[in-house]
Amino acid sequence: MGRRLARLASHAQVIAVTHLPQVAAFAHHHFVVSKDDDGNVTSSSVVRVDESDRVDELARMLAGQDDSATAQAHARELLELARSGT
């Protein structure tokens, strides 16, 4: 799915909201949408993930923890796969 969306994005604007790291790894730009609730006010934010933080975010998406060495290795593998176009 990620590969197909990336191909489509070569000639059309594509915006995909996903919880799947296998799709997110193929994105040209990666954003994280988060929600905060202090009991009185609920707010949302959208932050672009820089390349340096992308492995951590994909690892969090994969394993629920960004400091897992195994999840980070898998995240790096996903990014390499997406970049190679295979």
N, CA, C and O atoms as a CHARMM CRD file, in Angstrom:
* protein
*
  344
    1    1 MET  N      0.82700  -1.17700   0.00000 PROA 1      0.00000
    2    1 MET  CA     0.00000   0.00000   0.00000 PROA 1      0.00000
    3    1 MET  C      0.88000   1.25300   0.00000 PROA 1      0.00000
    4    1 MET  O      0.62900   2.18900  -0.75900 PROA 1      0.00000
    5    2 GLY  N      1.90800   1.27000   0.84800 PROA 2      0.00000
    6    2 GLY  CA     2.80100   2.42200   0.90700 PROA 2      0.00000
    7    2 GLY  C      3.47800   2.68000  -0.42100 PROA 2      0.00000
    8    2 GLY  O      3.60600   3.82700  -0.84900 PROA 2      0.00000
    9    3 ARG  N      3.90900   1.62400  -1.06700 PROA 3      0.00000
   10    3 ARG  CA     4.57500   1.75100  -2.36300 PROA 3      0.00000
   11    3 ARG  C      3.60600   2.33200  -3.40100 PROA 3      0.00000
   12    3 ARG  O      3.98800   3.19000  -4.19700 PROA 3      0.00000
   13    4 ARG  N      2.36400   1.86700  -3.39100 PROA 4      0.00000
   14    4 ARG  CA     1.36700   2.37100  -4.34000 PROA 4      0.00000
   15    4 ARG  C      1.06900   3.85200  -4.11100 PROA 4      0.00000
   16    4 ARG  O      0.95600   4.62500  -5.06200 PROA 4      0.00000
   17    5 LEU  N      0.94400   4.23400  -2.85400 PROA 5      0.00000
   18    5 LEU  CA     0.70600   5.64400  -2.54500 PROA 5      0.00000
   19    5 LEU  C      1.88200   6.50500  -2.98000 PROA 5      0.00000
   20    5 LEU  O      1.68900   7.61100  -3.48400 PROA 5      0.00000
   21    6 ALA  N      3.09600   6.00700  -2.78900 PROA 6      0.00000
   22    6 ALA  CA     4.29000   6.75600  -3.20100 PROA 6      0.00000
   23    6 ALA  C      4.31600   6.93000  -4.71900 PROA 6      0.00000
   24    6 ALA  O      4.68100   7.99700  -5.21500 PROA 6      0.00000
   25    7 ARG  N      3.93500   5.89400  -5.45200 PROA 7      0.00000
   26    7 ARG  CA     3.87600   6.00400  -6.92000 PROA 7      0.00000
   27    7 ARG  C      2.82200   7.02300  -7.34200 PROA 7      0.00000
   28    7 ARG  O      3.05800   7.83500  -8.23700 PROA 7      0.00000
   29    8 LEU  N      1.67200   6.97700  -6.70300 PROA 8      0.00000
   30    8 LEU  CA     0.61100   7.93300  -7.00200 PROA 8      0.00000
   31    8 LEU  C      1.07600   9.35700  -6.71300 PROA 8      0.00000
   32    8 LEU  O      0.73500  10.28200  -7.44900 PROA 8      0.00000
   33    9 ALA  N      1.84400   9.53600  -5.65400 PROA 9      0.00000
   34    9 ALA  CA     2.32700  10.86500  -5.25000 PROA 9      0.00000
   35    9 ALA  C      3.32100  11.45600  -6.24100 PROA 9      0.00000
   36    9 ALA  O      3.62600  12.64600  -6.16900 PROA 9      0.00000
   37   10 SER  N      3.82700  10.64800  -7.16000 PROA 10     0.00000
   38   10 SER  CA     4.75700  11.19500  -8.15500 PROA 10     0.00000
   39   10 SER  C      4.04500  12.09500  -9.16400 PROA 10     0.00000
   40   10 SER  O      4.69400  12.88200  -9.85300 PROA 10     0.00000
   41   11 HSD  N      2.71100  11.99000  -9.26000 PROA 11     0.00000
   42   11 HSD  CA     1.98200  12.84500 -10.19000 PROA 11     0.00000
   43   11 HSD  C      0.67800  13.40700  -9.61600 PROA 11     0.00000
   44   11 HSD  O     -0.10600  14.01700 -10.34400 PROA 11     0.00000
   45   12 ALA  N      0.44400  13.20500  -8.31800 PROA 12     0.00000
   46   12 ALA  CA    -0.75200  13.74900  -7.67800 PROA 12     0.00000
   47   12 ALA  C     -0.45200  14.00100  -6.20300 PROA 12     0.00000
   48   12 ALA  O      0.43200  13.37300  -5.62000 PROA 12     0.00000
   49   13 GLN  N     -1.19400  14.91800  -5.61800 PROA 13     0.00000
   50   13 GLN  CA    -1.01900  15.16700  -4.18600 PROA 13     0.00000
   51   13 GLN  C     -1.73300  14.06800  -3.41600 PROA 13     0.00000
   52   13 GLN  O     -2.89700  13.76400  -3.67700 PROA 13     0.00000
   53   14 VAL  N     -1.02500  13.47800  -2.46800 PROA 14     0.00000
   54   14 VAL  CA    -1.58800  12.39900  -1.66300 PROA 14     0.00000
   55   14 VAL  C     -1.41300  12.74900  -0.19200 PROA 14     0.00000
   56   14 VAL  O     -0.31600  13.08300   0.25500 PROA 14     0.00000
   57   15 ILE  N     -2.49300  12.66800   0.54000 PROA 15     0.00000
   58   15 ILE  CA    -2.44600  12.83200   1.98800 PROA 15     0.00000
   59   15 ILE  C     -3.04800  11.56800   2.57800 PROA 15     0.00000
   60   15 ILE  O     -4.20500  11.24400   2.31200 PROA 15     0.00000
   61   16 ALA  N     -2.27300  10.86000   3.37100 PROA 16     0.00000
   62   16 ALA  CA    -2.74800   9.61600   3.97300 PROA 16     0.00000
   63   16 ALA  C     -2.58100   9.70500   5.48400 PROA 16     0.00000
   64   16 ALA  O     -1.52100  10.08200   5.98300 PROA 16     0.00000
   65   17 VAL  N     -3.62600   9.36000   6.19100 PROA 17     0.00000
   66   17 VAL  CA    -3.56500   9.27500   7.63800 PROA 17     0.00000
   67   17 VAL  C     -3.53200   7.79800   7.97100 PROA 17     0.00000
   68   17 VAL  O     -4.43800   7.05000   7.60100 PROA 17     0.00000
   69   18 THR  N     -2.48200   7.37300   8.67600 PROA 18     0.00000
   70   18 THR  CA    -2.32600   5.94800   8.92500 PROA 18     0.00000
   71   18 THR  C     -1.68700   5.68700  10.28100 PROA 18     0.00000
   72   18 THR  O     -0.94900   6.51300  10.81700 PROA 18     0.00000
   73   19 HSD  N     -1.99100   4.52700  10.80900 PROA 19     0.00000
   74   19 HSD  CA    -1.32400   4.03500  12.00700 PROA 19     0.00000
   75   19 HSD  C     -0.35200   2.92500  11.63400 PROA 19     0.00000
   76   19 HSD  O      0.25600   2.30300  12.50500 PROA 19     0.00000
   77   20 LEU  N     -0.20800   2.68000  10.34000 PROA 20     0.00000
   78   20 LEU  CA     0.63900   1.58800   9.86700 PROA 20     0.00000
   79   20 LEU  C      2.03000   2.09200   9.49600 PROA 20     0.00000
   80   20 LEU  O      2.17000   2.87900   8.56000 PROA 20     0.00000
   81   21 PRO  N      3.05000   1.65500  10.21200 PROA 21     0.00000
   82   21 PRO  CA     4.40100   2.09500   9.87700 PROA 21     0.00000
   83   21 PRO  C      4.82600   1.63900   8.48900 PROA 21     0.00000
   84   21 PRO  O      5.65700   2.28800   7.85300 PROA 21     0.00000
   85   22 GLN  N      4.26700   0.53200   8.01100 PROA 22     0.00000
   86   22 GLN  CA     4.60000   0.02700   6.68100 PROA 22     0.00000
   87   22 GLN  C      4.10200   0.97100   5.59400 PROA 22     0.00000
   88   22 GLN  O      4.62500   0.94400   4.47900 PROA 22     0.00000
   89   23 VAL  N      3.12400   1.79000   5.88000 PROA 23     0.00000
   90   23 VAL  CA     2.65800   2.81900   4.95100 PROA 23     0.00000
   91   23 VAL  C      3.42800   4.12300   5.19900 PROA 23     0.00000
   92   23 VAL  O      3.87500   4.76800   4.25200 PROA 23     0.00000
   93   24 ALA  N      3.57900   4.50400   6.45200 PROA 24     0.00000
   94   24 ALA  CA     4.24100   5.76300   6.80800 PROA 24     0.00000
   95   24 ALA  C      5.69000   5.82000   6.32300 PROA 24     0.00000
   96   24 ALA  O      6.19200   6.90000   6.01100 PROA 24     0.00000
   97   25 ALA  N      6.35200   4.69500   6.25700 PROA 25     0.00000
   98   25 ALA  CA     7.75700   4.66700   5.84400 PROA 25     0.00000
   99   25 ALA  C      7.94100   5.15600   4.41200 PROA 25     0.00000
  100   25 ALA  O      9.02000   5.63000   4.05900 PROA 25     0.00000
  101   26 PHE  N      6.91000   5.04800   3.58800 PROA 26     0.00000
  102   26 PHE  CA     7.00500   5.45200   2.18800 PROA 26     0.00000
  103   26 PHE  C      6.68700   6.92400   1.95900 PROA 26     0.00000
  104   26 PHE  O      6.83000   7.41600   0.84000 PROA 26     0.00000
  105   27 ALA  N      6.26300   7.62800   2.98900 PROA 27     0.00000
  106   27 ALA  CA     5.86200   9.02600   2.84200 PROA 27     0.00000
  107   27 ALA  C      7.05100   9.92200   2.51600 PROA 27     0.00000
  108   27 ALA  O      8.16400   9.70100   2.99200 PROA 27     0.00000
  109   28 HSD  N      6.79300  10.93200   1.69800 PROA 28     0.00000
  110   28 HSD  CA     7.82500  11.93100   1.42700 PROA 28     0.00000
  111   28 HSD  C      8.01000  12.84100   2.62800 PROA 28     0.00000
  112   28 HSD  O      9.12500  13.27500   2.91900 PROA 28     0.00000
  113   29 HSD  N      6.91700  13.13200   3.32600 PROA 29     0.00000
  114   29 HSD  CA     6.93700  13.94500   4.53900 PROA 29     0.00000
  115   29 HSD  C      6.11600  13.21100   5.58900 PROA 29     0.00000
  116   29 HSD  O      5.03400  12.69800   5.30300 PROA 29     0.00000
  117   30 HSD  N      6.63900  13.16900   6.79400 PROA 30     0.00000
  118   30 HSD  CA     5.98900  12.41400   7.86900 PROA 30     0.00000
  119   30 HSD  C      5.56500  13.39900   8.95600 PROA 30     0.00000
  120   30 HSD  O      6.38600  14.16000   9.46800 PROA 30     0.00000
  121   31 PHE  N      4.28800  13.37900   9.29900 PROA 31     0.00000
  122   31 PHE  CA     3.74400  14.23700  10.34700 PROA 31     0.00000
  123   31 PHE  C      3.15100  13.37400  11.44500 PROA 31     0.00000
  124   31 PHE  O      2.65500  12.27700  11.18500 PROA 31     0.00000
  125   32 VAL  N      3.20300  13.87300  12.67100 PROA 32     0.00000
  126   32 VAL  CA     2.58600  13.18600  13.80500 PROA 32     0.00000
  127   32 VAL  C      1.47000  14.08300  14.33600 PROA 32     0.00000
  128   32 VAL  O      1.68000  15.25800  14.63600 PROA 32     0.00000
  129   33 VAL  N      0.29000  13.50100  14.44200 PROA 33     0.00000
  130   33 VAL  CA    -0.85900  14.19900  15.01200 PROA 33     0.00000
  131   33 VAL  C     -1.02000  13.68200  16.42800 PROA 33     0.00000
  132   33 VAL  O     -1.11300  12.47400  16.64200 PROA 33     0.00000
  133   34 SER  N     -1.05300  14.58200  17.39300 PROA 34     0.00000
  134   34 SER  CA    -1.21500  14.15300  18.78800 PROA 34     0.00000
  135   34 SER  C     -2.31300  14.98300  19.45500 PROA 34     0.00000
  136   34 SER  O     -2.63500  16.09400  19.03400 PROA 34     0.00000
  137   35 LYS  N     -2.86400  14.40100  20.50000 PROA 35     0.00000
  138   35 LYS  CA    -3.96000  15.02700  21.23300 PROA 35     0.00000
  139   35 LYS  C     -3.55600  15.14500  22.69800 PROA 35     0.00000
  140   35 LYS  O     -2.95400  14.23200  23.26300 PROA 35     0.00000
  141   36 ASP  N     -3.89100  16.26400  23.29700 PROA 36     0.00000
  142   36 ASP  CA    -3.61200  16.48200  24.71300 PROA 36     0.00000
  143   36 ASP  C     -4.90100  16.93300  25.39200 PROA 36     0.00000
  144   36 ASP  O     -5.65900  17.72900  24.83800 PROA 36     0.00000
  145   37 ASP  N     -5.14300  16.41900  26.59200 PROA 37     0.00000
  146   37 ASP  CA    -6.34900  16.77300  27.33900 PROA 37     0.00000
  147   37 ASP  C     -5.94700  16.99900  28.79400 PROA 37     0.00000
  148   37 ASP  O     -5.47500  16.08100  29.46400 PROA 37     0.00000
  149   38 ASP  N     -6.13500  18.22600  29.27700 PROA 38     0.00000
  150   38 ASP  CA    -5.77600  18.52500  30.66800 PROA 38     0.00000
  151   38 ASP  C     -6.97800  18.41900  31.61100 PROA 38     0.00000
  152   38 ASP  O     -6.90600  18.84100  32.76500 PROA 38     0.00000
  153   39 GLY  N     -8.08200  17.85300  31.11400 PROA 39     0.00000
  154   39 GLY  CA    -9.28200  17.74200  31.91800 PROA 39     0.00000
  155   39 GLY  C    -10.27900  18.84500  31.62600 PROA 39     0.00000
  156   39 GLY  O    -11.47800  18.66900  31.83800 PROA 39     0.00000
  157   40 ASN  N     -9.80300  19.97400  31.14400 PROA 40     0.00000
  158   40 ASN  CA   -10.67400  21.10100  30.79500 PROA 40     0.00000
  159   40 ASN  C    -10.66900  21.39400  29.30100 PROA 40     0.00000
  160   40 ASN  O    -11.70600  21.66200  28.69500 PROA 40     0.00000
  161   41 VAL  N     -9.48200  21.33500  28.73300 PROA 41     0.00000
  162   41 VAL  CA    -9.32200  21.69100  27.32400 PROA 41     0.00000
  163   41 VAL  C     -8.62900  20.54800  26.59700 PROA 41     0.00000
  164   41 VAL  O     -7.63000  20.00300  27.06700 PROA 41     0.00000
  165   42 THR  N     -9.17800  20.19900  25.44600 PROA 42     0.00000
  166   42 THR  CA    -8.54600  19.21100  24.58400 PROA 42     0.00000
  167   42 THR  C     -7.94900  19.94600  23.40000 PROA 42     0.00000
  168   42 THR  O     -8.62300  20.75600  22.76400 PROA 42     0.00000
  169   43 SER  N     -6.69900  19.66900  23.10400 PROA 43     0.00000
  170   43 SER  CA    -6.05600  20.31500  21.95900 PROA 43     0.00000
  171   43 SER  C     -5.32800  19.26600  21.13600 PROA 43     0.00000
  172   43 SER  O     -4.94000  18.20900  21.63400 PROA 43     0.00000
  173   44 SER  N     -5.15800  19.58500  19.88300 PROA 44     0.00000
  174   44 SER  CA    -4.44000  18.70200  18.96300 PROA 44     0.00000
  175   44 SER  C     -3.26400  19.46300  18.38500 PROA 44     0.00000
  176   44 SER  O     -3.28400  20.69100  18.29900 PROA 44     0.00000
  177   45 SER  N     -2.25100  18.73100  17.99300 PROA 45     0.00000
  178   45 SER  CA    -1.10700  19.35700  17.33600 PROA 45     0.00000
  179   45 SER  C     -0.64300  18.47500  16.18800 PROA 45     0.00000
  180   45 SER  O     -0.84000  17.26000  16.19100 PROA 45     0.00000
  181   46 VAL  N     -0.03000  19.11200  15.21900 PROA 46     0.00000
  182   46 VAL  CA     0.53900  18.41000  14.07100 PROA 46     0.00000
  183   46 VAL  C      1.98900  18.86300  13.96600 PROA 46     0.00000
  184   46 VAL  O      2.27300  20.05500  13.85100 PROA 46     0.00000
  185   47 VAL  N      2.90500  17.89400  14.00800 PROA 47     0.00000
  186   47 VAL  CA     4.33500  18.20200  13.98500 PROA 47     0.00000
  187   47 VAL  C      4.99700  17.37500  12.88900 PROA 47     0.00000
  188   47 VAL  O      4.78500  16.16600  12.79300 PROA 47     0.00000
  189   48 ARG  N      5.79600  18.03700  12.07000 PROA 48     0.00000
  190   48 ARG  CA     6.55000  17.31800  11.04300 PROA 48     0.00000
  191   48 ARG  C      7.72600  16.61300  11.70100 PROA 48     0.00000
  192   48 ARG  O      8.45700  17.20800  12.49400 PROA 48     0.00000
  193   49 VAL  N      7.90000  15.34900  11.36700 PROA 49     0.00000
  194   49 VAL  CA     8.99300  14.55500  11.91600 PROA 49     0.00000
  195   49 VAL  C     10.19700  14.70400  10.99300 PROA 49     0.00000
  196   49 VAL  O     10.12700  14.35600   9.81400 PROA 49     0.00000
  197   50 ASP  N     11.29600  15.21800  11.52500 PROA 50     0.00000
  198   50 ASP  CA    12.52600  15.34200  10.74900 PROA 50     0.00000
  199   50 ASP  C     13.12100  13.96600  10.51500 PROA 50     0.00000
  200   50 ASP  O     12.80900  13.01400  11.23100 PROA 50     0.00000
  201   51 GLU  N     13.96200  13.86800   9.52900 PROA 51     0.00000
  202   51 GLU  CA    14.60300  12.58700   9.21800 PROA 51     0.00000
  203   51 GLU  C     15.31000  11.98700  10.42800 PROA 51     0.00000
  204   51 GLU  O     15.30400  10.77000  10.61100 PROA 51     0.00000
  205   52 SER  N     15.91500  12.82900  11.24700 PROA 52     0.00000
  206   52 SER  CA    16.64400  12.32000  12.40700 PROA 52     0.00000
  207   52 SER  C     15.73300  11.65600  13.43200 PROA 52     0.00000
  208   52 SER  O     16.17600  10.78700  14.18200 PROA 52     0.00000
  209   53 ASP  N     14.44800  12.06100  13.47200 PROA 53     0.00000
  210   53 ASP  CA    13.49800  11.49400  14.42900 PROA 53     0.00000
  211   53 ASP  C     12.58000  10.44400  13.81000 PROA 53     0.00000
  212   53 ASP  O     11.76100   9.84000  14.50300 PROA 53     0.00000
  213   54 ARG  N     12.72000  10.23400  12.53400 PROA 54     0.00000
  214   54 ARG  CA    11.80000   9.33100  11.83500 PROA 54     0.00000
  215   54 ARG  C     11.93700   7.88300  12.29500 PROA 54     0.00000
  216   54 ARG  O     10.93200   7.18300  12.42600 PROA 54     0.00000
  217   55 VAL  N     13.15300   7.42600  12.53900 PROA 55     0.00000
  218   55 VAL  CA    13.35200   6.05700  13.01700 PROA 55     0.00000
  219   55 VAL  C     12.65300   5.87300  14.35900 PROA 55     0.00000
  220   55 VAL  O     11.98400   4.86300  14.57900 PROA 55     0.00000
  221   56 ASP  N     12.80400   6.84300  15.25400 PROA 56     0.00000
  222   56 ASP  CA    12.14300   6.74600  16.56100 PROA 56     0.00000
  223   56 ASP  C     10.62800   6.68100  16.41800 PROA 56     0.00000
  224   56 ASP  O      9.97200   5.89000  17.09500 PROA 56     0.00000
  225   57 GLU  N     10.06700   7.51500  15.53600 PROA 57     0.00000
  226   57 GLU  CA     8.61100   7.53100  15.36700 PROA 57     0.00000
  227   57 GLU  C      8.11300   6.22400  14.75300 PROA 57     0.00000
  228   57 GLU  O      7.09500   5.68600  15.18800 PROA 57     0.00000
  229   58 LEU  N      8.81500   5.71600  13.75600 PROA 58     0.00000
  230   58 LEU  CA     8.41100   4.43400  13.16600 PROA 58     0.00000
  231   58 LEU  C      8.56500   3.29800  14.17400 PROA 58     0.00000
  232   58 LEU  O      7.74200   2.38300  14.20300 PROA 58     0.00000
  233   59 ALA  N      9.60700   3.34800  15.00000 PROA 59     0.00000
  234   59 ALA  CA     9.78200   2.33400  16.04700 PROA 59     0.00000
  235   59 ALA  C      8.63300   2.40000  17.04600 PROA 59     0.00000
  236   59 ALA  O      8.14200   1.36600  17.49900 PROA 59     0.00000
  237   60 ARG  N      8.20600   3.60400  17.38900 PROA 60     0.00000
  238   60 ARG  CA     7.06000   3.76300  18.29400 PROA 60     0.00000
  239   60 ARG  C      5.80600   3.18000  17.65700 PROA 60     0.00000
  240   60 ARG  O      5.00700   2.52600  18.32700 PROA 60     0.00000
  241   61 MET  N      5.64100   3.41900  16.37200 PROA 61     0.00000
  242   61 MET  CA     4.48300   2.87800  15.66600 PROA 61     0.00000
  243   61 MET  C      4.53300   1.35000  15.60200 PROA 61     0.00000
  244   61 MET  O      3.49700   0.68900  15.67200 PROA 61     0.00000
  245   62 LEU  N      5.71600   0.80100  15.47100 PROA 62     0.00000
  246   62 LEU  CA     5.87900  -0.65500  15.37100 PROA 62     0.00000
  247   62 LEU  C      5.68200  -1.36100  16.70400 PROA 62     0.00000
  248   62 LEU  O      4.98700  -2.37400  16.78200 PROA 62     0.00000
  249   63 ALA  N      6.29700  -0.82300  17.74900 PROA 63     0.00000
  250   63 ALA  CA     6.37000  -1.55900  19.01500 PROA 63     0.00000
  251   63 ALA  C      5.75900  -0.82800  20.20200 PROA 63     0.00000
  252   63 ALA  O      5.68000  -1.37700  21.30100 PROA 63     0.00000
  253   64 GLY  N      5.32900   0.40900  19.98300 PROA 64     0.00000
  254   64 GLY  CA     4.78400   1.16600  21.09800 PROA 64     0.00000
  255   64 GLY  C      5.85900   1.75500  21.98600 PROA 64     0.00000
  256   64 GLY  O      5.55800   2.34600  23.02300 PROA 64     0.00000
  257   65 GLN  N      7.10000   1.59900  21.59000 PROA 65     0.00000
  258   65 GLN  CA     8.21100   2.18000  22.35500 PROA 65     0.00000
  259   65 GLN  C      9.33500   2.54500  21.40000 PROA 65     0.00000
  260   65 GLN  O      9.82400   1.71000  20.63900 PROA 65     0.00000
  261   66 ASP  N      9.72900   3.79700  21.45300 PROA 66     0.00000
  262   66 ASP  CA    10.74000   4.26700  20.51100 PROA 66     0.00000
  263   66 ASP  C     12.16100   3.91100  20.91100 PROA 66     0.00000
  264   66 ASP  O     13.08700   4.10600  20.12400 PROA 66     0.00000
  265   67 ASP  N     12.35300   3.38800  22.13100 PROA 67     0.00000
  266   67 ASP  CA    13.70900   3.06300  22.57800 PROA 67     0.00000
  267   67 ASP  C     14.04100   1.58000  22.44900 PROA 67     0.00000
  268   67 ASP  O     15.08000   1.14000  22.94200 PROA 67     0.00000
  269   68 SER  N     13.18500   0.80800  21.79900 PROA 68     0.00000
  270   68 SER  CA    13.45000  -0.61100  21.57600 PROA 68     0.00000
  271   68 SER  C     14.45700  -0.77100  20.44200 PROA 68     0.00000
  272   68 SER  O     14.21000  -0.31800  19.32500 PROA 68     0.00000
  273   69 ALA  N     15.56600  -1.40000  20.71700 PROA 69     0.00000
  274   69 ALA  CA    16.60500  -1.60800  19.69800 PROA 69     0.00000
  275   69 ALA  C     16.06600  -2.44300  18.54100 PROA 69     0.00000
  276   69 ALA  O     16.39000  -2.18500  17.38200 PROA 69     0.00000
  277   70 THR  N     15.25200  -3.43200  18.85100 PROA 70     0.00000
  278   70 THR  CA    14.68500  -4.29000  17.80600 PROA 70     0.00000
  279   70 THR  C     13.72400  -3.49300  16.92800 PROA 70     0.00000
  280   70 THR  O     13.75800  -3.61000  15.70300 PROA 70     0.00000
  281   71 ALA  N     12.86700  -2.68300  17.54900 PROA 71     0.00000
  282   71 ALA  CA    11.93000  -1.87000  16.77900 PROA 71     0.00000
  283   71 ALA  C     12.67000  -0.82900  15.94100 PROA 71     0.00000
  284   71 ALA  O     12.27500  -0.56000  14.80600 PROA 71     0.00000
  285   72 GLN  N     13.73200  -0.24500  16.48100 PROA 72     0.00000
  286   72 GLN  CA    14.50400   0.73000  15.71100 PROA 72     0.00000
  287   72 GLN  C     15.18300   0.07600  14.51800 PROA 72     0.00000
  288   72 GLN  O     15.23700   0.66000  13.43600 PROA 72     0.00000
  289   73 ALA  N     15.70300  -1.13600  14.70700 PROA 73     0.00000
  290   73 ALA  CA    16.31900  -1.85600  13.58900 PROA 73     0.00000
  291   73 ALA  C     15.27800  -2.14000  12.51100 PROA 73     0.00000
  292   73 ALA  O     15.55900  -2.00000  11.32100 PROA 73     0.00000
  293   74 HSD  N     14.08800  -2.53400  12.92200 PROA 74     0.00000
  294   74 HSD  CA    13.01800  -2.79300  11.96200 PROA 74     0.00000
  295   74 HSD  C     12.60000  -1.50400  11.26200 PROA 74     0.00000
  296   74 HSD  O     12.33600  -1.51500  10.06000 PROA 74     0.00000
  297   75 ALA  N     12.53600  -0.39400  11.99900 PROA 75     0.00000
  298   75 ALA  CA    12.18900   0.90100  11.41200 PROA 75     0.00000
  299   75 ALA  C     13.22200   1.31300  10.36500 PROA 75     0.00000
  300   75 ALA  O     12.85900   1.79100   9.29000 PROA 75     0.00000
  301   76 ARG  N     14.49100   1.13200  10.67100 PROA 76     0.00000
  302   76 ARG  CA    15.54900   1.45300   9.69500 PROA 76     0.00000
  303   76 ARG  C     15.40400   0.58500   8.45000 PROA 76     0.00000
  304   76 ARG  O     15.56900   1.06100   7.32700 PROA 76     0.00000
  305   77 GLU  N     15.09400  -0.68600   8.66000 PROA 77     0.00000
  306   77 GLU  CA    14.89500  -1.59600   7.52900 PROA 77     0.00000
  307   77 GLU  C     13.71200  -1.13800   6.66100 PROA 77     0.00000
  308   77 GLU  O     13.80000  -1.14800   5.43400 PROA 77     0.00000
  309   78 LEU  N     12.61300  -0.73800   7.30200 PROA 78     0.00000
  310   78 LEU  CA    11.45400  -0.23900   6.54800 PROA 78     0.00000
  311   78 LEU  C     11.81000   0.99100   5.72700 PROA 78     0.00000
  312   78 LEU  O     11.43500   1.09100   4.55900 PROA 78     0.00000
  313   79 LEU  N     12.53600   1.93100   6.33500 PROA 79     0.00000
  314   79 LEU  CA    12.93400   3.13900   5.60100 PROA 79     0.00000
  315   79 LEU  C     13.84600   2.81000   4.43800 PROA 79     0.00000
  316   79 LEU  O     13.69200   3.38000   3.35900 PROA 79     0.00000
  317   80 GLU  N     14.78900   1.90600   4.62900 PROA 80     0.00000
  318   80 GLU  CA    15.67900   1.49700   3.53900 PROA 80     0.00000
  319   80 GLU  C     14.89800   0.84500   2.40200 PROA 80     0.00000
  320   80 GLU  O     15.15800   1.10800   1.22800 PROA 80     0.00000
  321   81 LEU  N     13.94700   0.00100   2.75700 PROA 81     0.00000
  322   81 LEU  CA    13.09900  -0.63600   1.75900 PROA 81     0.00000
  323   81 LEU  C     12.31300   0.40900   0.97700 PROA 81     0.00000
  324   81 LEU  O     12.23900   0.34800  -0.25000 PROA 81     0.00000
  325   82 ALA  N     11.73000   1.36100   1.68300 PROA 82     0.00000
  326   82 ALA  CA    10.93800   2.40400   1.03100 PROA 82     0.00000
  327   82 ALA  C     11.81000   3.26600   0.11600 PROA 82     0.00000
  328   82 ALA  O     11.39100   3.63100  -0.98200 PROA 82     0.00000
  329   83 ARG  N     12.99900   3.58400   0.56200 PROA 83     0.00000
  330   83 ARG  CA    13.89900   4.44300  -0.23500 PROA 83     0.00000
  331   83 ARG  C     14.45000   3.73100  -1.45200 PROA 83     0.00000
  332   83 ARG  O     14.73300   4.35900  -2.47300 PROA 83     0.00000
  333   84 SER  N     14.60400   2.41500  -1.34500 PROA 84     0.00000
  334   84 SER  CA    15.16200   1.65500  -2.47300 PROA 84     0.00000
  335   84 SER  C     14.11300   1.45300  -3.55300 PROA 84     0.00000
  336   84 SER  O     14.45000   1.14500  -4.69600 PROA 84     0.00000
  337   85 GLY  N     12.83500   1.62500  -3.19800 PROA 85     0.00000
  338   85 GLY  CA    11.77500   1.47500  -4.17600 PROA 85     0.00000
  339   85 GLY  C     11.42200   0.04300  -4.49300 PROA 85     0.00000
  340   85 GLY  O     10.71200  -0.22000  -5.46300 PROA 85     0.00000
  341   86 THR  N     11.91200  -0.89700  -3.68400 PROA 86     0.00000
  342   86 THR  CA    11.60700  -2.30500  -3.95300 PROA 86     0.00000
  343   86 THR  C     10.39300  -2.76000  -3.20100 PROA 86     0.00000
  344   86 THR  O      9.99600  -3.92000  -3.31300 PROA 86     0.00000
